[in-house]
């Protein structure tokens, strides 16, 4: 859980500002989009050993792997959320004298937030997959490592119990973000 949350936080810290930049700068979007799209062709199971070589073992490389998985859906939804804002609302705010930061915090972000939170819901559930893959390859003490041990021992009952736990964890993450969505829509 710690790896998934750390990776989600890291992915959010990169995807949100980059998504805002790409939504507002055609040059940034056209420059970065091909590379970002191409990065999605790299399977997590293939990237994990490289992260272990570069960063060692422990929380950091597994969190980075999780961040790589959550980054893309959050980035795409953030760009879409900012690009799909109603131009009339933005123009009215500019006429009223709202400056760039005020526009972001008081107009754009609240209007794009439902789209962004929907991607965070997806990202958090994907981060669990990243944590499991990371622990398969890089070790650790979480449920991914437990799955590796249970697989090696052909512990079918243990595998199902651990998979059920992972499924429940993903459902809890999903539900918590859904509660945040409802709270922000008031």
N, C-alpha and C positions, 0 to 999 in steps of 0.2 A: 504494500500500500504506500509506503514511504517513497519508494522509487517511482511509482506511478504519479503520485502527487508532485514530487520534485520535477519530474520530466514534463508534466503538464504545465507547471508554473514556468519552467524554462521555455517551453514551446510557445506559451502565451506571450512571454516577454519579448520574443522575437517576432512572432506572427502578427501581433496587433499593430505595432508601429510600422512594420514593413507593409502590412495590408493597407494602412492609412496612406502611406507614401505611394504605393502602387495605384491606389484609387484616385489620388490627386495629381499624379505625375505620369502622363503618357510615356515619357522617356524612360522613367524607372520601370514602368510596367512592361514596355516592349523589350527592355534590356534584360530584365530578370525572369520574366515568365518562361522562356524556353529552358533555362537552367533549372528552375524550380520544378517544372513539369518533368524534365528528364530525371531529376533526382528521385522521382516516385517509382522509377523502374528498378531501383536497387532494393532487393529484398532485405528485410531486417536481419534475417539469419546470416546473410553474407556480410553485412556491415558490422555486426556485433564483434567478430574476431578482430577487425581493424581497430575498433574502439578500445578493445582490451589491450592491443599492442601499443596504441598511442597513449592511453590514459591509465593503464593498469587495471586493477580489479577493484570492486567495491561499488559504492552508491553512485559516484559521478558518471562512469561510463554507462551504467544501466539507465540513469536518469537522462543522459544525452540520447540514448537510443529511444527512450520513450518520447522525448521531445521531438525527435525526427519523425516519429509516427503521428504525433498530434499536430505538428506544425502545418502540414499541407491543408487539411480540412479547415483549420481555423483561419489560415491565410486566405483561402479562396472565399470563404463566407464573409470575412472581414472586408475584402475588396468589394464583393457583391453588395454587402450591406451599405457601405459608404457610397458606392456608385449609384445605388437605386434610391437615394434620398430624393424627396420632392424638391425640385429646383425652385418652385414658387416660395416654399418655406425658407429656403436658404437665401433667396433674393430679398425677401421681406426682412430677414434678420440683418442682412448687409445694409439695407436702406435704413434700418433702425440704428445702425452704427456698431453692430456687433463685430468685434475684431476676431482675428484668426483663432486665438486660444479660447475665447468666449464661444465662438462658433463651434469649436470642437467639443468643449465640455458641456455646453448648455443646449446645443441644437443637434449636431451631427451624432455624437456618441449616444445620447438617449434614443434617437431615432434608429440608429443602426444596431442598438443593443440586442433586440430580439434575434436578429440574424447571427450576431456574434455568439450569443449564449447557446443557440441551437448547435453551433459548431463546437462549442466547449463541451456540450453534452456528448457529442460524438467523440471528441478528442479524449475526454476522460475515460471513456470505455475502451478506446484504442490503446491508451497508455497501459492498461493492464496487460494487454497482449505484449507490448514492448517490454514490460517488466519480466514477464514469463520467458520471453525469448532471450532477454539479457541474462537471466539467471541460468537458463539452459547452457549458454555459451560461456558466460563469465563467472558463474558460480554465485554464491550468495546464501542467504539464510531464509528466503521467503518461499512462497508457494511454488514458484517456478523450479527452484532447487528441489523442493519436495516432490514435484511431478517427475523430475529427472530420476530421483531415487526410486520412486514407486514404479516407474517404467522399467528401470533396471532390475527390479525385484519381481516384475510381473504381478504387481499388487493391483488387480483390477478394481477391487472395492475401494482401496485408497485413492486410485486415480479418479474414480467417479466422485468420491467425496471431495477431493481437491478441486476438480472441475466444477462441481456444484458451488463450492465456496467462491471460486473465481467468478462464476456467473452471478452469484448474489452480490459480490463486491461491485461488479459492473452495474448491476441494477441499482444498488445504493448510490453510487456516484451519479448515475443518470437521474435518479429521483431527487437528489440534493440539488443538482443544477436546475432541474425542473421547478423546484420550490423557489429558487432564486429568480427564475424567469417570472413566476407568478407574482412574487413580491415586487419585482421591478415594474410590472405592468399595472400596478395600482395607481 
